[in-house]
């Protein structure tokens, strides 16, 4: 089920919240578990059983971390989770590559049927493994109630595309959040949900139409102008699509009494690729740092640069089973290494505009590999971007005013100066505003919601980009 679908907005969501608020506190978690199972089963009815069973394995393994063989149980838990991730997400990739090599060398290949990728499996796996590692490290207490652990894993607001929530961040909230269920939090959470929905429907979807139209063409038909317009549209599309989902997830969590971690902080205003990863998909960056980069050695030894490259190569592979994603991760890793060596010091001499421009240029160019279907298409697309002889100025007149208006709005809200960013973060809060301002904000959001519904009814909905990860 998708947040931006009519089914979710008009059926699932009202029925869920009306029941949730009416139920006594002791039954709220039960209703939340049942609803989350229905939510996930809507799109993956068979895989939900694998999730439930694997959660029981995690639960059983974590209960034995006090035994003498605690390390063995941790290994069993990690292998179980990685095996599920490998089979569902990477089996096709590795068998396909093996067959390509085998067929070229020996003329034979292994017959196999494509494995269907369940939505959100990467997010599920990372949350489950973080629980095992944190309990093993004694960073949090083991959950002795299986249903509470299952609730942590399949909590529907962040189930499909994050933020990646760690158990220790919400362990107390699972059974002791009911004081946070208030009219104020419901109002603030609903406002954030609607704004996230507007990001998706009114900005990301509209930009995505043009990005898709360009990237779906044969590379030989794409001009210099089209290539830049296409990748810039995609650059803003993926940001507003993914940050919109995170806003909706955080908003729903607030309405339920949960406090989820922030996942975005104006990433395109970053002054380096290093800073970009502190602002983009923050929960993934923190997960990679705490569970991969630091265990590899972090900054403490001469392997710092190697560790960075390993982390970003694996980050790329986490995003998708394709060499395109690996190369995308390698590009980010390369520039992070270059910045540590001295590139950042050189950029600072040019001032903030140069720093932001450099970062946006690198990130935008790298998105080509993220969006394209193959390495060859990506490289030819990059070549077109830097072949100014194919300039097609008349192509710019083929778009209507709506597209350019949305592109302008996306740009304005992506490059908010640092001194104003905190004001945007506080916009959802009612506590620091007057009654008049709160009524004005509520009215504005209501009008925005009407526009969203109109666009949804007119065009339908598109799945979120990060669903496939």
C-alpha positions, 0 to 999 in steps of 0.5 A: 500500500502506498501513502499517496494512494486513494486506498490509503488516504480514504480507507486505510488511514481513517479506519486505522486512526479512528480505531486507534484513538478509540481503543484503550492504551493496552490494545493500541499496540495490538491494533498497530501490529495487525494494521501493519501486517495488513499494510505490508501484506497489501503489496507483499502477501507472501513475504509477510510470512518470511518477515514474521518468521525472521523476526521470531529468529531475531527474537529467539537469538537475542534472548540467548545473548547472555549465554556463553555462546553469545557470539555464535547466536549473533552470527546466526542472527546476522547470517539469517538476515543477510541470507534473506537480503541476498536471496531476494535482492541479489540472487538475480544479480549474481546469477545473471553476472555468473551466467554472462561470464559462463556463457561467454567462456563455456557456452553454458549457463544456469537456468533460473527464474527471477526472484521477486524483490519484496518492497522495503527489504533493505530497510527491514534488514538494517533495522533488524540487524541493528537490534541484534548488534545493539542488544549484543553490545548491551546498548539496549535491553533485550525485548522479551515480548515477541509482539513488541519486537514485531511491532518495532520491525513492521511499524507501518509508517516507516516500514517501506522506505524508512527512516531507518529506526533503531530499536534503542531509539523507540524502545521506551515508546513502544509501551510508554508513549501514550502521554505523547498522543495528544491533540497538539501532536496529532495536529503537528503530525497531520500537518507534516504528513500533508506537506510530505504528501504535497512534496511527493504529488505536487513536486516529485511526480510532476518533475518525474514525468519529464525526467522519465520522458527524457531517460526513456529515450534512446541515448542517441535522441537526447541533446545536451539541453535535454540531458541537463534538464532531465538530470536536474528534474530527476535530482529534485524529483528524488529529493522531494520524493524521498524526503516527502516519504520521510516527512509522511512517516515522521508525521504518522509516527508523531500522530501515533506517539512515536518520535522518529529520527530526522532523515533530511536536512536541506542536503543540496545546500551542502558545501561538500560531498562529506556534508551532503551525507550528513544531510541526505538519508541521515539514518542510513549514513549513521547506520553505515558509520556505526555498524560498518565504518567504525568496526572497519577501523574508522579514522583510527588507522591508515586504512581510513580511505580504504574504509570510506571506499568500502562503505560507499561501495556497499552503500551503492550495492545496498541501494540496488543490485546493479553495477550502476549503483556500485559505480554511483557509490564509488563516485561518492566515496572517491570525492569524500576521499579527495575532500579529506586529502585536501580538496575541501581546503581548496574549495573554501578559498572560493567561498560558499557559492563555489562549495555549494556549486561543486557539491551540487554538480558532483551529486547531480552528475552521480545521479545519472548512474542512479537513474539509468538502467545500464553502465553504457547508457549512463556513460553515454548520458554523461558524455551528452551532458558535456557535449555542448555541440548538441545544444537544443535551445528550442527544446526548452519551449516544449514544456508548459509553465506548470513544469517550470514553476514546479522546478523553480519551487523545488530549487527555492526550497532546496537551497535554503540558506543555513541561517533560515533552515532552523526556521523551516524545521520549527514550522511544524511546531505549534508551541512557538507560534501564536494562535493566529499564526497556527490557524493560518498555517492550518488553513494553508495546509488544508488548501494544500491538501485540496490541491494534492487530492485534485492532482491525485484524482486527475493523474493517479499516483506513482510509487515512491522511488525508494520502494525498490530498495 
